[in-house]
Amino acid sequence: MLYTVSFYFQERELEGAQESGNVNVLAKEIDKLQTDKREVDNELRRLREEQQAMHMQSTTQAKLDMLSGQRKEQQRGSYSENVREINPFV
């Protein structure tokens, strides 16, 4: 029985040594994954900034279009008012 317990502990130590060898490989993988994550995070930040800029540009363009439409309406109104002043029967 003592032999099996000792053998069990030796086997566990061997597994631990093998795992520690894998630890180095896993550490390298973790470093690479962290680098990849940083790159993805940077790309996501850049895309969000671009999206925000596009939204701002779209909002600004919509406001300009609304103002332009209001000016055209005012111009049409003044044109028809001017015509009525010239010819009240129109």
Contact map, one row per residue, 1 for C-alpha under 8 A:
111110000000000000000000000000000000000000000000000000000000000000000000000000000000000000
111111000000000000000000000000000000000000000000000000000000000000000000000000000000000000
111111100000000000000000000000000000000000000000000000000000000000000000000000000000000000
111111110000000000000000000000000000000000000000000000000000000000000000000000000000000000
111111111000000000000000000000000000000000000000000000000000000000000000000000000000000000
011111111100000000000000000000000000000000000000000000000000000000000000000000000000000000
001111111110000000000000000000000000000000000000000000000000000000000000000000000000000000
000111111111000000000000000000000000000000000000000000000000000000000000000000000000000000
000011111111100000000000000000000000000000000000000000000000000000000000000000000000000000
000001111111110000000000000000000000000000000000000000000000000000000000000000000000000000
000000111111111000000000000000000000000000000000000000000000000000000000000000000000000000
000000011111111100000000000000000000000000000000000000000000000000000000000000000000000000
000000001111111110000000000000000000000000000000000000000000000000000000000000000000000000
000000000111111111000000000000000000000000000000000000000000000000000000000000000000000000
000000000011111111100000000000000000000000000000000000000000000000000000000000000000000000
000000000001111111110000000000000000000000000000000000000000000000000000000000000000000000
000000000000111111111000000000000000000000000000000000000000000000000000000000000000000000
000000000000011111111100000000000000000000000000000000000000000000000000000000000000000000
000000000000001111111110000000000000000000000000000000000000000000000000000000000000000000
000000000000000111111111000000000000000000000000000000000000000000000000000000000000000000
000000000000000011111111100000000000000000000000000000000000000000000000000000000000000000
000000000000000001111111110000000000000000000000000000000000000000000000000000000000000000
000000000000000000111111111000000000000000000000000000000000000000000000000000000000000000
000000000000000000011111111100000000000000000000000000000000000000000000000000000000000000
000000000000000000001111111110000000000000000000000000000000000000000000000000000000000000
000000000000000000000111111111000000000000000000000000000000000000000000000000000000000000
000000000000000000000011111111100000000000000000000000000000000000000000000000000000000000
000000000000000000000001111111110000000000000000000000000000000000000000000000000000000000
000000000000000000000000111111111000000000000000000000000000000000000000000000000000000000
000000000000000000000000011111111100000000000000000000000000000000000000000000000000000000
000000000000000000000000001111111110000000000000000000000000000000000000000000000000000000
000000000000000000000000000111111111000000000000000000000000000000000000000000000000000000
000000000000000000000000000011111111100000000000000000000000000000000000000000000000000000
000000000000000000000000000001111111110000000000000000000000000000000000000000000000000000
000000000000000000000000000000111111111000000000000000000000000000000000000000000000000000
000000000000000000000000000000011111111100000000000000000000000000000000000000000000000000
000000000000000000000000000000001111111110000000000000000000000000000000000000000000000000
000000000000000000000000000000000111111111000000000000000000000000000000000000000000000000
000000000000000000000000000000000011111111100000000000000000000000000000000000000000000000
000000000000000000000000000000000001111111110000000000000000000000000000000000000000000000
000000000000000000000000000000000000111111111000000000000000000000000000000000000000000000
000000000000000000000000000000000000011111111100000000000000000000000000000000000000000000
000000000000000000000000000000000000001111111110000000000000000000000000000000000000000000
000000000000000000000000000000000000000111111111000000000000000000000000000000000000000000
000000000000000000000000000000000000000011111111100000000000000000000000000000000000000000
000000000000000000000000000000000000000001111111110000000000000000000000000000000000000000
000000000000000000000000000000000000000000111111111000000000000000000000000000000000000000
000000000000000000000000000000000000000000011111111100000000000000000000000000000000000000
000000000000000000000000000000000000000000001111111110000000000000000000000000000000000000
000000000000000000000000000000000000000000000111111111000000000000000000000000000000000000
000000000000000000000000000000000000000000000011111111100000000000000000000000000000000000
000000000000000000000000000000000000000000000001111111110000000000000000000000000000000000
000000000000000000000000000000000000000000000000111111111000000000000000000000000000000000
000000000000000000000000000000000000000000000000011111111100000000000000000000000000000000
000000000000000000000000000000000000000000000000001111111110000000000000000000000000000000
000000000000000000000000000000000000000000000000000111111111000000000000000000000000000000
000000000000000000000000000000000000000000000000000011111111100000000000000000000000000000
000000000000000000000000000000000000000000000000000001111111110000000000000000000000000000
000000000000000000000000000000000000000000000000000000111111111000000000000000000000000000
000000000000000000000000000000000000000000000000000000011111111100000000000000000000000000
000000000000000000000000000000000000000000000000000000001111111110000000000000000000000000
000000000000000000000000000000000000000000000000000000000111111111000000000000000000000000
000000000000000000000000000000000000000000000000000000000011111111100000000000000000000000
000000000000000000000000000000000000000000000000000000000001111111110000000000000000000000
000000000000000000000000000000000000000000000000000000000000111111111000000000000000000000
000000000000000000000000000000000000000000000000000000000000011111111100000000000000000000
000000000000000000000000000000000000000000000000000000000000001111111110000000000000000000
000000000000000000000000000000000000000000000000000000000000000111111111000000000000000000
000000000000000000000000000000000000000000000000000000000000000011111111100000000000000000
000000000000000000000000000000000000000000000000000000000000000001111111110000000000000000
000000000000000000000000000000000000000000000000000000000000000000111111111000000000000000
000000000000000000000000000000000000000000000000000000000000000000011111111100000000000000
000000000000000000000000000000000000000000000000000000000000000000001111111110000000000000
000000000000000000000000000000000000000000000000000000000000000000000111111111000000000000
000000000000000000000000000000000000000000000000000000000000000000000011111111100000000000
000000000000000000000000000000000000000000000000000000000000000000000001111111110000000000
000000000000000000000000000000000000000000000000000000000000000000000000111111111000000000
000000000000000000000000000000000000000000000000000000000000000000000000011111111100000000
000000000000000000000000000000000000000000000000000000000000000000000000001111111110000000
000000000000000000000000000000000000000000000000000000000000000000000000000111111111000000
000000000000000000000000000000000000000000000000000000000000000000000000000011111111100000
000000000000000000000000000000000000000000000000000000000000000000000000000001111111110000
000000000000000000000000000000000000000000000000000000000000000000000000000000111111111101
000000000000000000000000000000000000000000000000000000000000000000000000000000011111111111
000000000000000000000000000000000000000000000000000000000000000000000000000000001111111100
000000000000000000000000000000000000000000000000000000000000000000000000000000000111111100
000000000000000000000000000000000000000000000000000000000000000000000000000000000011111111
000000000000000000000000000000000000000000000000000000000000000000000000000000000011111111
000000000000000000000000000000000000000000000000000000000000000000000000000000000001001111
000000000000000000000000000000000000000000000000000000000000000000000000000000000011001111
